[in-house]
Amino acid sequence: MVKNKQLNPQATYSKKFLRKKGGNRKKINRSIGGNLVMFLFLLLAGAFMILPLYYVVITAFKPLNEIFIFPPRFYVQNPSVENFITMVRLISGSRVPFSRYLFNSVIIAVLGTILNIIIGAMGAFPLAKHRFKGRHMIYQIIVWAMMFRGEVIGIPQYLIIANLGMINTYWSILLPHLAGTLGLFLMRQFMISNIPDTVLEAARIDGAGEWRIFWGIAMPNVKPAWLTLAIFQFQSMWHATGSTYIYDEPMKMLPTAMNQIVAGGVSRQGAAAAVSLIMMLPPIALFIFSQSSIMETMSTSGLK
């Protein structure tokens, strides 16, 4: 004996509706022509963005007579390394050895990058993961400080450095960069979104102190953020001239020495092209090494 099953009309209608809706659903796929157009657009955009870098590279290998050709050529007819030889000869004739200028810039760039990462992370951790009065006001001050250019605070900054007796020292270049707020902002945004509070609470229950939590949990989890900060900071410190605070020749930075070398007029434009290529290579190499971390940090922090 077969029992009649009582069907729910509402359930039957819902199943038919879902089945009909699923059957009419179309997958959105680009056609071959659409993919080709998108590929060509991205190819042109990439070529447009890489064109300045390409021009700097080829100009460094152009003879002097090709550099001044108008309209400019985007190829080298007679490639030569004469520009680099001229640059080395000019550097060798300097009173201060080239190695001294290079040492100054490397020390400033490396030490400034490391200190900026540590200071930024130590300031961002309590703002991101602790609750105390005034933290929102401090964060707003940090955001407001990002809107001011260095020229705005140039005079009071010089007076402070001079009164502290730091003229002609490395600290006259390091301290102003360490006071930047971009690194603190990036680290705070990344810590808020990538470090769960439950993980920190579990570590505290297990007996871990704040210092151990910071170095053992926070810093490894925000690696993309401090790699991104390393890119920005290294580029800024590598190109720092320090001409406002450094007057002794043995303490001058590599960009200052390079600018002095190529300031001899038209005859040194080839050496200037070689200098431009050499100065841009370290930041580009560092960017290629950590470009994925930069993309992740930008998407997390909201910066474009």
Phi, psi and omega per residue, in radians:
M1 nan 2.162 -3.089
V2 -1.665 2.202 3.132
K3 -1.476 2.394 3.095
N4 -1.316 2.217 3.127
K5 -1.536 2.239 3.139
Q6 -1.494 2.027 -3.094
L7 -1.594 2.490 3.069
N8 -1.491 2.021 -3.088
P9 -1.025 -0.648 -3.124
Q10 -1.167 -0.693 3.127
A11 -1.190 -0.687 3.113
T12 -1.086 -0.732 3.136
Y13 -1.145 -0.667 -3.132
S14 -1.142 -0.705 3.136
K15 -1.140 -0.750 3.123
K16 -1.117 -0.689 -3.132
F17 -1.139 -0.760 -3.138
L18 -1.172 -0.680 3.129
R19 -1.140 -0.711 3.126
K20 -1.182 -0.702 -3.141
K21 -1.159 -0.714 3.114
G22 -1.198 -0.602 3.139
G23 -1.237 -0.549 3.137
N24 -1.496 -0.120 -3.095
R25 -1.248 2.334 -3.122
K26 -1.984 2.404 3.076
K27 -1.364 2.352 -3.128
I28 -1.552 1.852 3.123
N29 -2.197 2.417 3.068
R30 -1.333 2.541 3.089
S31 -1.335 3.026 3.107
I32 -1.103 -0.684 3.093
G33 -1.112 -0.699 3.095
G34 -1.120 -0.727 3.085
N35 -1.101 -0.673 3.141
L36 -1.162 -0.741 3.113
V37 -1.102 -0.759 3.123
M38 -1.109 -0.696 3.121
F39 -1.115 -0.772 -3.139
L40 -1.133 -0.684 3.118
F41 -1.112 -0.810 3.127
L42 -1.154 -0.609 3.110
L43 -1.133 -0.759 3.117
L44 -1.156 -0.724 3.116
A45 -1.097 -0.746 3.112
G46 -1.131 -0.706 3.110
A47 -1.133 -0.668 3.124
F48 -1.129 -0.688 -3.111
M49 -1.309 -0.548 -3.105
I50 -1.520 -0.153 -3.090
L51 -1.028 -0.780 3.116
P52 -1.059 -0.715 3.116
L53 -1.130 -0.723 3.121
Y54 -1.081 -0.700 -3.109
Y55 -1.185 -0.642 3.094
V56 -1.107 -0.718 -3.120
V57 -1.130 -0.848 -3.085
I58 -1.234 -0.536 3.132
T59 -1.151 -0.578 3.130
A60 -1.119 -0.394 -3.125
F61 -1.849 0.159 3.116
K62 -1.508 2.436 2.952
P63 -1.123 2.867 -3.049
L64 -1.080 -0.612 -3.125
N65 -1.222 -0.440 3.114
E66 -1.453 -0.405 -3.121
I67 -1.146 -0.603 -3.044
F68 -1.675 0.179 3.093
I69 -1.231 2.353 3.090
F70 -2.179 2.297 -0.027
P71 -1.221 2.705 -3.092
P72 -1.074 2.543 3.102
R73 -1.760 2.470 3.128
F74 -1.724 0.603 3.041
Y75 -2.698 2.828 -3.132
V76 -1.884 2.125 -3.137
Q77 -1.386 -0.729 3.119
N78 -2.262 1.421 -3.096
P79 -1.067 2.499 -3.094
S80 -2.663 2.691 3.072
V81 -1.799 0.305 -3.111
E82 -1.076 -0.571 3.127
N83 -1.093 -0.706 3.133
F84 -1.233 -0.643 3.100
I85 -1.125 -0.734 3.102
T86 -1.105 -0.712 3.130
M87 -1.086 -0.801 3.139
V88 -1.108 -0.693 3.137
R89 -1.136 -0.695 3.120
L90 -1.193 -0.671 3.129
I91 -1.175 -0.696 -3.119
S92 -1.138 -0.493 3.138
G93 -1.435 -0.006 -3.130
S94 -1.313 2.664 3.137
R95 -1.172 -0.610 3.122
V96 -1.738 2.354 -3.130
P97 -1.065 2.592 3.122
F98 -1.066 -0.599 -3.127
S99 -1.070 -0.514 3.120
R100 -1.206 -0.777 3.086
Y101 -1.069 -0.772 -3.133
L102 -1.115 -0.709 3.117
F103 -1.080 -0.751 3.139
N104 -1.059 -0.804 -3.103
S105 -1.196 -0.686 -3.141
V106 -1.149 -0.761 3.123
I107 -1.074 -0.793 -3.124
I108 -1.127 -0.794 -3.075
A109 -1.169 -0.824 -3.083
V110 -1.235 -0.878 -3.119
L111 -1.130 -0.725 3.117
G112 -1.125 -0.662 3.116
T113 -1.152 -0.816 -3.120
I114 -1.113 -0.828 -3.130
L115 -1.123 -0.659 -3.142
N116 -1.152 -0.676 3.103
I117 -1.123 -0.811 -3.101
I118 -1.139 -0.825 -3.118
I119 -1.141 -0.740 3.121
G120 -1.098 -0.732 3.140
A121 -1.196 -0.709 -3.138
M122 -1.178 -0.560 3.081
G123 -1.368 -0.551 -3.091
A124 -1.344 -0.554 -3.058
F125 -1.061 -0.881 3.102
P126 -1.168 -0.571 3.114
L127 -1.192 -0.522 -3.085
A128 -1.570 -0.621 -2.952
K129 -2.164 0.220 3.072
H130 -2.252 2.713 -3.133
R131 -2.002 2.016 3.096
F132 -2.636 2.781 -3.096
K133 -1.212 2.375 3.090
G134 1.578 -0.006 -3.087
R135 -1.189 -0.596 3.111
H136 -1.188 -0.649 3.093
M137 -1.158 -0.715 3.107
I138 -1.088 -0.717 3.134
Y139 -1.135 -0.692 3.110
Q140 -1.125 -0.676 3.091
I141 -1.102 -0.682 3.113
I142 -1.092 -0.755 3.139
V143 -1.162 -0.751 3.125
W144 -1.093 -0.653 -3.112
A145 -1.131 -0.423 3.131
M146 -1.230 -0.271 -3.102
M147 -1.475 -0.213 -3.068
F148 -1.681 2.316 3.060
R149 -1.393 2.840 -3.106
G150 -1.119 -0.505 -3.128
E151 -1.131 -0.468 -3.109
V152 -1.143 -0.642 -3.079
I153 -1.852 0.331 -3.061
G154 -1.094 -0.816 -3.089
I155 -1.186 -0.923 3.103
P156 -1.084 -0.563 3.109
Q157 -1.141 -0.718 3.112
Y158 -1.136 -0.726 3.137
L159 -1.087 -0.695 3.124
I160 -1.135 -0.823 -3.133
I161 -1.083 -0.716 -3.133
A162 -1.170 -0.741 -3.136
N163 -1.193 -0.449 3.080
L164 -1.440 -0.060 3.117
G165 1.250 0.583 -3.071
M166 -1.853 0.164 3.065
I167 -1.116 2.441 -3.106
N168 1.116 0.579 3.024
T169 -2.284 2.830 3.087
Y170 -1.101 -0.546 -3.091
W171 -1.143 -0.427 3.120
S172 -1.155 -0.405 3.078
I173 -1.683 -0.624 -3.070
L174 -1.226 -0.842 -3.011
L175 -1.046 -0.794 3.106
P176 -1.055 -0.608 3.125
H177 -1.295 -0.574 3.132
L178 -1.211 -0.361 3.128
A179 -1.463 -0.004 3.118
G180 -1.154 2.596 -3.050
T181 -1.838 -0.083 -3.115
L182 -1.098 -0.765 -3.140
G183 -1.094 -0.731 3.116
L184 -1.097 -0.695 3.123
F185 -1.125 -0.818 -3.140
L186 -1.074 -0.792 -3.103
M187 -1.145 -0.698 3.133
R188 -1.114 -0.824 -3.128
Q189 -1.060 -0.695 -3.113
F190 -1.259 -0.641 3.124
M191 -1.170 -0.646 -3.136
I192 -1.103 -0.718 -3.029
S193 -1.584 -0.342 -3.008
N194 -2.019 -0.086 3.116
I195 -2.107 1.839 3.128
P196 -1.158 2.491 3.095
D197 -1.128 -0.512 -3.131
T198 -1.125 -0.598 3.114
V199 -1.156 -0.722 3.128
L200 -1.181 -0.689 3.110
E201 -1.130 -0.693 3.106
A202 -1.108 -0.677 3.108
A203 -1.158 -0.675 3.109
R204 -1.164 -0.676 3.102
I205 -1.105 -0.624 3.124
D206 -1.311 -0.060 3.064
G207 1.745 0.136 3.137
A208 -1.316 2.393 3.085
G209 -1.431 3.001 -3.103
E210 -1.125 -0.641 -3.141
W211 -1.149 -0.729 3.124
R212 -1.209 -0.646 3.098
I213 -1.114 -0.701 -3.116
F214 -1.113 -0.870 -3.074
W215 -1.399 -0.553 -3.058
G216 -1.580 -0.436 -3.087
I217 -2.056 -0.899 -3.029
A218 -1.175 -0.920 -3.054
M219 -1.102 -0.761 3.085
P220 -1.110 -0.547 -3.099
N221 -1.403 -0.256 3.109
V222 -1.968 0.528 3.128
K223 -1.001 -0.767 3.095
P224 -1.019 -0.604 -3.116
A225 -1.196 -0.805 -3.096
W226 -1.365 -0.342 2.972
L227 -1.212 -0.688 3.068
T228 -1.112 -0.777 3.102
L229 -1.090 -0.615 3.103
A230 -1.091 -0.674 3.105
I231 -1.078 -0.936 -3.099
F232 -1.074 -0.781 -3.057
Q233 -1.242 -0.714 3.136
F234 -1.115 -0.718 3.113
Q235 -1.094 -0.742 3.133
S236 -1.153 -0.761 -3.108
M237 -1.285 -0.574 -3.132
W238 -1.143 -0.608 -3.131
H239 -1.648 0.109 3.124
A240 -1.225 2.253 3.134
T241 -1.597 -0.595 -3.120
G242 1.180 0.303 -3.065
S243 -1.163 -0.353 3.133
T244 -1.295 -0.514 -3.023
Y245 -2.052 -0.298 -3.064
I246 -1.886 2.126 -3.140
Y247 -2.118 -0.404 3.095
D248 -1.322 2.302 -3.069
E249 -1.053 -0.734 3.141
P250 -1.164 -0.261 -3.122
M251 -1.714 -0.040 -3.072
K252 -1.280 2.703 -3.096
M253 -1.485 2.881 -3.135
L254 -1.067 -0.764 3.104
P255 -1.030 -0.658 3.109
T256 -1.115 -0.764 3.118
A257 -1.113 -0.709 3.124
M258 -1.125 -0.715 3.123
N259 -1.119 -0.637 3.102
Q260 -1.174 -0.618 -3.106
I261 -1.205 -0.764 -3.032
V262 -1.550 0.097 -3.122
A263 -1.538 0.325 -3.082
G264 -1.547 0.125 3.084
G265 1.924 -2.844 -3.035
V266 -1.121 -0.592 -3.055
S267 -1.150 -0.285 -3.113
R268 -1.856 0.276 -3.136
Q269 -1.195 -0.520 3.053
G270 -1.141 -0.762 3.075
A271 -1.124 -0.610 3.094
A272 -1.106 -0.666 3.101
A273 -1.144 -0.687 3.095
A274 -1.150 -0.682 3.095
V275 -1.092 -0.756 -3.140
S276 -1.050 -0.721 3.125
L277 -1.137 -0.780 -3.111
I278 -1.149 -0.694 -3.094
M279 -1.212 -0.448 -3.091
M280 -1.613 -0.183 -3.076
L281 -1.180 -0.821 -3.129
P282 -1.044 -0.813 3.097
P283 -1.088 -0.644 3.134
I284 -1.163 -0.731 3.119
A285 -1.096 -0.725 3.105
L286 -1.160 -0.638 3.102
F287 -1.149 -0.757 3.125
I288 -1.085 -0.630 -3.123
F289 -1.142 -0.600 -3.016
S290 -2.228 0.569 -3.085
Q291 -1.194 -0.587 3.130
S292 -1.128 -0.642 3.110
S293 -1.161 -0.614 3.126
I294 -1.131 -0.766 3.141
M295 -1.097 -0.719 3.137
E296 -1.144 -0.719 -3.131
T297 -1.179 -0.729 -3.134
M298 -1.112 -0.688 3.124
S299 -1.209 -0.507 -3.131
T300 -1.414 -0.739 -3.063
S301 -1.402 -0.352 -3.130
G302 1.586 0.058 3.100
L303 -1.405 2.597 3.094
K304 -2.073 nan nan
